[in-house]
């Protein structure tokens, strides 16, 4: 045997014989885990979430993106390590919302906001724990359905309503997109955003190379993109071709107490007017004198607005102050003014009571004949901030020559179910603070589109705005200066009947049914042998 043959390499192994019959292509080998990659998704999701909390610094696009990255993080992380971190992110976003809007950090508000953060993680947890046991359609629908269901439950049964967490609020300038809420309510926007997140993750997991771009892999992304496009194009068509309710109109005025008069009254009172219990213990003559200083200015401004052509005059929330013992005389003066000027006057007052809860947040509407047409008490005092006794009963509606008038007070407008009213014009007296007032008025504007009426929100220390039933801003006044003349807006006297107002939250119930059905299905089905794909490769 020669030297050349004695050290020759061994012959290569014979190739394995191909099995008979058609075969699927071999799966790609999973790439090694890239350290830190899930952390990148978490950081991106966290940053974008902070720009989509329904606050002053929202970026509309961020609301469409942050869920994609949070889902990506969870799907590439062990669930019991990832889910607590997502809870921390969502709870932190709630605190950031409260901080940027200067919400007072009292125990109930802190607990409430953190509780909302924990609950908001439920759709993410369901996606991570249950989606691996579902087929493709279930994986795509579970998260957006759960997200919309949670938004509906919180908006209906949570003490804070939709004041925090409703993603439609982040899109307030996109009227074409928002027209869909007249059919489905605001929760359809939440569903679409969730669907974008799951479709993007499906494409991310299955479509990394050209040969992977089959319909199975790109179909969900194309379908969701098409649905969003249909909503946008349809909404734009409604804005362009559906008749906007512009005529006939009625002139409505919003009245606020001036900062100078309030300062004078507070000095006369000698204590914070919001400390209702302390006010109850003061000399009645002192309380009466301080209240009269404010109320006289409101009555004078009302007369001025009426003579400028206003046929409906509304005061912002708690503008007037009056002791319960003095209330009959005060209302008599307001009724006489309405009769003298031939106007509808919606008086908003903080009525001081001698015993707990020491105050009543109410409105009283007078007709042109001076008679009382409704007395309404705020249904939803702000938890942790307002101690008023909640009002009960239906939202009032009154037929007038200027259409059907209705009324709620400030925070009430954050509860969509309360706002399903057959009205043409919804009056919303508001009382805010500068950081909160502007966004809070925009939140209320969603109710106009949902229910087909014009909505006029006269807001103290924030932003007064009038919206038509398609969400267009008809007029606005920044009221943070505290020295505002009567604000006057010409408002359509005829609304429209929307699908959402007629059928209610059918869309939300359908989302709840999908969520429950998917969850029930996974209980009976064993965990899939292969978990969800991660970073574009099968696990």
N, C-alpha and C positions, 0 to 999 in steps of 0.2 A: 504494500500500500504506500503510495507516494506521499510526500509531505503535503502536497496540495489537497489530497483527498482526506488525510487524517484530521485536518482541522476545519473541514468544510462545515458551514451552518446546517442545522437539521432541516430537512425538507418541510415546507409550509404545510399546516394542517389542511386537510381536505375540507372544502366548504360544506356547511350543513345542507342536506337536501331540502328543497322547498316543499312544504306540505301541499297536498292537493287541495284544490278548490280556491275560490277567491278569498283574499286576505286583506284586512285593513292595514294600512301603513303603520309601521311601528311608532309608538309614541316617542316624542322627543324626550331626551334625558333632562331631568330637572337640573337647572343650574344651581350652583352652590349658593347658599344664602348670602346676600350682600349685607354685611354689617351696617346698621344705621339706616337702611332704606325705609323700613316702617316708620322710623322717627321722622324722616323727611315728610312722609305723607301726613303724619300727625301734626307737624309744625305748620305745613301748608293749610291743612284743614282748620287748625286753630286760628291762624292769622285771618283767613277768609271768613271764618265764623264771626269774628269780632267786627267785621264790616257788614254784617247782615243780621243785626239783632233788633232792627226796628227802632233805631236811634238817630241821632243827629248826623252821624258820620257814615251812614250806610253807602255801600257801592252796589248798585243793583246786580251787576254781574257776579259779585261774590256770593250772592244767595243761590245762584245756579251751580256754583263750583265747590263750595266747602264740603258738602255732603259726599261728593265724589271722592275726595281725599280721605275723609274720615272712614268711609266704607273701605277704601283701599287699605288703610292702616289696619282696620279690624280683620279684613280677609287675609292679611299677611302676618297675623299675630295670633298667638294662642288666646282663646276667648277670655279666660279668666285673668289674663294679664292686660288684654286690650280694652275690655268693657269698662273696668274702673277708670282707666285713663280718659275714655270718651266721656264718662260721667263728669270727671273733673273739668274737662274742656267745656262742656255744655253748662255746668254750674258756674264756671268762671265767666262765661259769656253773659250769663244772667246778671252777675254782679257788675260786669262792665257796662251793661245796659243801664242798670240802676245808677251807676256812678256818673255816666255821661249825661243822663237826664236829670241828675240832681234829685233822685228819689230819696227821701229821708231814710237813713239806715236805722230803722227801728226793728226790734226783735221780730215782729210778725212779717215785715217786708223781707228781711234777710232770710228767715226760714222759708217764706213763700217762694222767693226767687231761687234759692238753692234746691228746694223741693221740685220746682219746675225743671231745673237742670237734670235732676235725677230721673224724673219721669220722661223727659225728652230723649233719654238714651234708650228707651224701650224699643223703638223701631230698629235701632242699630243692633241691639242685642238679639232681637228676633231674626234679623238678617244673618247674623253670625252663627247663631245656634240652630236655626231651623232651615235656612236656605239650602245647606248641603244635602238635605233629605228630599228636596223638591226637584222637579224637572225644570227645564229651561224657563217655561212660562211662569212657574211658581217663583223661581228665583228673581225674575224680573219684576213681578207684581207685588211680592210680599212687602218689600220695604216702602215703596210709594203708597201702598194701601194703608199700611200701619202708620205711616207718617201723617197721612190725611185724616185717618181715624183719630189719632191722638190730638191733632189740631182741633178737630170738631169737639171732642170730649172736653178739652181744656177751654175752648171758647164758649161752651155751653154750661159746664158745671164747675169750672174752676173760679175761685173768688176774684181772680184778676182778669177773667174773660180773655179777650184777644189783645189786651194792652201789651202783653209780651208774648213773643213766640209765633205770631202769625206771619208767615213768609210773604203773603200778598202785600203787606205793608211796605216791604222794601221796594216794591215796584210801582209806587204811587204815581210816578211820572209817565209810566208806560200805559196809556189809556187803551191802546189797541189790544194789548194783552189782557187788561182787566175787564174788557167787555164780557168775557166768558163768565164772570161771576154773576151776571144777571141770569144765567141759566143754572149754574151749579153751586153758587155760593163761593166764598173765598177759599174753600179748601181744595178746589181744583188746581189752584196755583201751586199749593203745597204738593199735590200729587204729581204734577208735571215736573217739578224740580226733583222729586224723589225718583221719578222714572228716568230722568236724565242721568242721575247718579248710577243707577243700576245698569242702564244701557252702556254708559261709558265704561263701567267696570267689566261688563261682559266683553266689550270690544278689547279692552286692555288685556284681559286674561286670555283671549282666544285669537286675536288678530294681529300678531306682531310681525308676521312675514307675509309676503305677497300671496304665497300659495294658501295662506290661511284665510284669505278674504272671500270665503264662500258666503252664501246667503245666511247659513246657520250662524256665522260669526258676526256679520255686519247687519243682518236683518233687524235685530232689536234697535240698534243705533239709528238706522234709517227710518224705522217705524216711529220712534219717539221724536226724531227731528221733524218728520213729516207732520206729526200731531201738533207740535209746537208751531210749525209754520202755518198750519190750517187755523189755529187759534189766532195767530197774529194777523193773518190776511183777512180772516173773517171779522175780527175786531176792527181792523182798519176800514173794511167795507161798511160796517155799521156806522162808524164815525163819519165816513164820507157821504153815504147815501141815505141813511136813516134820518128822518127829519129831527133836527134838534128842537127841543121844546123851548123856543125863544119868544113866542107870542101867543096869547097876550101875557103881559107881565104885571106884577104888582111891586110897588116900592116898599122894601122892608128896611127898617133901621135897627141897628144894634147900639145899645147904650151901656156905657161903663162908668163907674164912679171915678172921679179924678184922683190922682195921687195927692194933690194938695188938700182936697177935702178929707180924704182918708187919714192923712197925717194929722189934720186938725181934730178929727173925731177920735183918733186913738189917744191923742194927748188929753182930750176931755175925759176919755174913759179911764185912762190911767193904768190899763192892763191890756194884754194882748186880746184882740177881739176873738181870736180862735180858741182862747181858753174859756170855753163855754161855762164850765163850772164856776170859774172865778167871776165871770160876768153876772151869773145868777146871784152872787152874794153882794153885788154892788148896790149903791143907792139907786132906786128906780129913776129918780129925777135925772141923775147923771147919765144913766144908760139912755134915757129918752132924749136928752139933749144931744148926745153924740150921734144917735141914730137919725134924729131930725136933720142934722147938718148934711148927712149923706143923702137922705131920702129927698130933700128939697132940690138938690142938684139933679138927681135922677128925674124928678118930675119936670124941672125946667128944661132939661135936655130933651125929654120926651115931647114937650110942647114945641120946641124948636124943630125937631125932626118931623112932626106932623105938619107943620107949616111949610116944610121943605118938600112936602108931597108924600111922605111915608103914610101908608094905609095900615101897615102892621108894624108895631114897635115892640122889640123884645129887649129885656135886660139880661146881662150876663149873670152867671150863677152867683147867688148870695150877694147881689149888688146892694139890695136894701137890707137894713137891719131894723128889727122891731121886736119889742117885748110882746109876748103873747097877749098880755093885758091891753096893750095899745094896738093890737092888730086890727080890730074892727074899724077903728077910726082911720088908720092908715089905708086900709083897703077902700074905705069910703072915699077918701081923697083920690086914690088911683082910679076908681070907677067913675068919679065925677069928671076927671080929666079925659078919660076915654070917651065919655059922652059929649063933652064940650067940643072935642076935636074930631069926633066921628071916626075913631080908629079902633083897631083891635090892639089891645095892650097886654103883653105877657109880662107880668111882674114876677121877678125872681127875688126871693128874700130868705134871709137867715132869721128864723123866728126864735128868739130867746125864750126858753122854757124855765120855769122855777125849779123843776126837779129833773132828775136824770131821764133821758139823755141830754138834757139842757139845751137842745137845739133841734130845729126842724128845717130841712133843706127843701124848699117847695117853690112852685110856680102857680100863679093864678092868672087865667086869661079873662079879660073883660072884653065884651063886645061893644060896638059903637053906641049901644043904648045904655052902657054902663053896667050891665048885668054880668054876673060871673058865669062863664061858659065851662071852665074846668078848674079844678084844684088838683095839682099833681105833686106827689112827694117822691123824691129820688129813690129809685128801687135798689140801687147798688152803691151805697157809701163805700169809699175806698178802704179796704181792709188795713188796719193799723194806722190810718191817718184821719179817718172821720168816724165819729161815734154816733152819728145820727141814726135814729130808728129807720129801718128800710120801709119804703112805701110798698103797697100791695095793689092788686087790681090791674086791669088792662091799661095800656097806653091810651090816653084820650085822643079822640078824633072829633072835629067839629066842622060841619059844612058851612062855608061862607061864600060870598060872591067871588072870592079869590081862590076857590078850590077848597079841598079838604085840608085843614090844618091839624097838625099833631105836634107832640112835644115830649121829649125826654130831657134829662139833665146830665150833662157832662159825661161821667164815667159810664152811665147807662148805655151810651152808644158803643161801648166795647163789648156788648153782648148781642151778637147778630140775631139770636132768636127773639129777643125783646123788640127788635126793630122791624119785624115782619108786620107792617102796618099798611092798611089801604088808605094812603094819604097822597096828596099832591105836593105838600110842603111840610117838611119836618123841621121844627125849631129846636135847636140844641143850645141852651145857655151853658156856657163853660166857664170854669175858673181854674186857671193853671198857674204855672210859674214859667219864666222865660225859656229855660232849657227844655221843658216838657211841652209847652203850649203849641209850638209849630207842628211837631210830629203828631201830637194828639189830635189836632184838627184834621190832618191828612188821614189819620186812621178813621175818623168819623166819616170822611168823604167816601169811603168804600161802601158804607150803608146806602148812600144815594144810588149807586150803580146796582147794588144787589136788589133794591126794592122799587126802583123806578120813580122816586120822587126827588124834587129839589131839596137840598139840605142846607140850612143856614145855621152856622155855629158862631154865635157872638161870644167871644172868649175874653175874659179878664186876664191881663198879664200874659198874653201869648199871641195868638194869631186868629183873627176873625176871618172866616171865609164863607162864601156861598158857592155851592156846587149845583150844576144841573144834573139830570138823571143819568147822563153819560160820564159824569165825573169831571166835566170841564169847570174850571174855576171862573166864576162870573165876576167876583169882586173880592177884595181882601184888604185887611187893615192890620198892620202890626200894632199891637196894643201894649208892648212891653214898656213904652215910655211912661205910661200912666197918665198922660194928658192928651186924650183923644176926643175929638169932636164926635158927634153922632155919625156912625158909619152907615151909609145908605147903599143898598144894592137892588137892582131890578131883577126880579126872580120870576121864572115861568109859573103860571097858575095851574097848569095841567101837567100831570106826570104820565106815566105809562105803567102797564101791568107787566111785570117780568115773570119769567118762568119760575125763577127761584122763589119769589114771593108766594106763588101759587102752590108749588109742590114742596117747598121747604128743603130740608137737607137729605133728599133722596140720594144724591151723589155720595154724601158722607156715609149714609147707611150701606150703600153698595160697597164702599171701601171697607167698612167694618165687616161686612159679610165675607169679602175676599180674605181679609186678615184672619177671621175665625176659621174659615174653611181650610186655609193653608195650614194654620196651626193644628187643627184637628187631624188633618191628613198626616202630618209628621209624627203625631203621637202613635199612630198605628203602623208607621213605616220605619223599619230599622235604619240606622245611620248608613249613608252611602259608604261603600268601600273606599271611594276616592273622595277626599274633601274638595272644597272649592279650589279651583286653580289659583296659584299664587305667582305674582310677578310674571304672568304670561306663560307659565309652564305648568303642566299637570303635576300635582303633588306626588 
